[in-house]
Amino acid sequence: MTYCTAIKTRAGLVFLSDSRTNAGLDQISTFRKMIVYEKAGDRFMVLLSAGNLSISQSVREMLQVEKLVENDQDEPLTIWNAKSMFDATRVLGSAIRRVHERDADALRAGGVDFNVSMIFGGQIAGEGMRLFQVYSPGNFIEATDETPYFQIGESKYGKPVLDRVITPNTPLDEAAKCALVSMDSTLKSNLSVGLPLDMVVYETDRLASDRVICIDENNPYFKMLRESWGNKLRHMFDSIEDPMWHGGATEVPLMVHTQRSHPLKKITTPQEKLI
């Protein structure tokens, strides 16, 4: 399994992925899930992938050569000549469909579903940053101010901190820190996600990035973040008052009557009914 997340704020983009794959408890391997496409001054794009590893690797390979032919264009569309991230994402969707046409029947015959999900984002000269989530059929959706991040893979463990912290106005360094906390929460709760991590941080309008990092268990910042987050989360939990069940001195009683609902009915004899 894997966990990847990408965040879009006004200040830039953050991409983060783990590198663990497994086909059972005794078949755990390391494969990177991120790839960076950069033509400095012209375009900067990052692709994250989750799902069946053979499919995602085939899609990545196909994307390098995929050409989307349309009647109203003088030359085929590729990720290297697309004038917008929307068009570049259309090329990615076409590459996914081409792999599906080639492999889906054989996979189905072997009892394997065609399962791949991707995040594709970046900036092309002449337009603003854009971020997309791409599905197995090749269709996609775009991040908005209301939904400024995407996740693929084991997303549930790292989602709460993103929901509480990330907004379109979050500073880029805070967004990077939040992504790492989200990843740490996933690492803590799911053994199918593991180090090392790949991280890319992109600043708006730079059309290049030197913030490309591999994070392993010895990374000093990540070690500090994991320890601090765990300790402070426990400290905050301990600072919350315990519930008082029998009328103890408290300004925040838990045992109160509600106007809309009643407590659960107890069944005390075989003859009683729930309703």
C-alpha positions, -999 to +999 in steps of 0.1 A: +000+000+000+011+036+000+002+071+011+006+102-010-007+137-005-004+170-023-014+205-010-021+236-030-019+270-013-015+305-027+022+303-018+029+271-037+026+233-038+037+205-015+040+169-026+048+140-003+048+102-008+061+071+010+079+043-008+066+010+006+047-016-014+036-050-002+021-081-018+016-099+015+033-098+049+065-114+035+068-094+003+075-058+013+096-037-010+106-001-016+095+016-048+093+054-052+058+068-060+068+103-071+083+116-103+093+152-112+091+167-147+110+200-149+119+223-178+132+253-158+115+286-168+088+268-188+071+241-167+073+222-134+051+191-128+050+164-102+032+130-105+023+108-075+008+073-079-009+047-058-026+014-066-013-016-086+025-010-090+028-026-124+000-004-137+014+028-123+049+021-136+034+014-171+015+047-170+046+066-160+065+050-188+037+057-213+034+093-202+069+100-214+059+092-250+021+097-250+009+119-278-027+131-278-038+137-314-066+162-320-080+175-353-076+212-345-039+210-335-009+212-357+011+188-336+002+161-311-002+171-275+023+159-249+032+169-214+062+188-227+043+211-252+009+214-234+000+251-228-019+243-196-019+218-167-054+209-178-041+197-211-011+180-196-035+161-173-056+151-203-024+135-217-020+116-185-056+104-187-049+093-223-018+074-211-039+056-184-065+046-210-039+033-233-024+011-206-060-001-198-066-010-234-033-030-235-034-048-201-069-047-186-082-080-202-050-099-192-051-086-157-088-095-154-081-130-166-055-132-138-080-120-112-064-085-109-085-053-111-072-023-131-065-001-101-045+030-102-049+065-088-027+095-094-021+131-083-007+155-109+001+191-103+025+219-111+027+250-132+032+259-169+044+293-179+014+315-188-010+302-162-012+297-124-005+265-104-030+237-107-035+204-090-055+173-102-065+139-089-067+113-117-087+081-115-084+047-131-106+055-162-084+086-169-110+112-157-099+138-131-109+165-108-091+198-098-083+212-064-102+243-054-101+268-025-127+246-008-106+214-013-070+225-014-054+191-010-057+156-024-047+122-009-044+088-025-037+054-009-041+050+028-056+084+033-078+081+064-051+084+091-036+116+078-068+134+068-079+149+101-048+171+105-050+183+069-087+192+074-079+212+106-049+231+093-048+235+055-065+265+039-056+284+006-038+310+027-016+285+047+021+295+044+042+271+023+064+260+052+034+253+074+018+233+046+050+212+043+050+207+081+013+197+080+020+172+052+048+156+073+025+154+104-002+138+082+024+112+070+036+105+105+000+098+116-003+073+088+031+057+095+021+053+132-012+036+123-005+015+092+024-008+086+018-009+049+031+027+046+068+032+053+100+052+050+118+066+031+097+095+020+100+117-011+090+154-007+089+183-031+080+219-022+073+243-051+070+281-048+045+299-069+058+311-103+093+298-100+088+271-127+116+251-110+124+238-075+155+229-055+134+217-026+135+180-035+142+158-004+144+122+005+136+116+042+147+084+060+146+073+096+178+093+104+165+127+091+169+151+121+139+173+113+115+144+108+127+127+140+121+159+159+086+164+144+075+128+152+086+131+188+072+166+193+039+158+177+034+126+198+044+143+231+023+174+226-007+154+214-004+134+246+000+166+267-030+182+251-051+150+257-041+150+294-050+187+297-087+180+288-109+174+318-122+138+323-160+134+321-179+136+355-205+108+357-221+114+391-225+151+395-190+161+404-178+197+404-176+207+367-187+234+344-189+210+315-212+181+325-215+152+301-247+136+317-272+162+305-307+158+289-311+166+253-342+180+237-341+160+205-330+125+216-333+102+246-307+078+260-307+042+247-334+020+260-322-009+281-336-044+273-341-061+307-364-090+299-369-114+270-404-100+265-393-064+259-391-049+224-368-023+210-397-004+196 
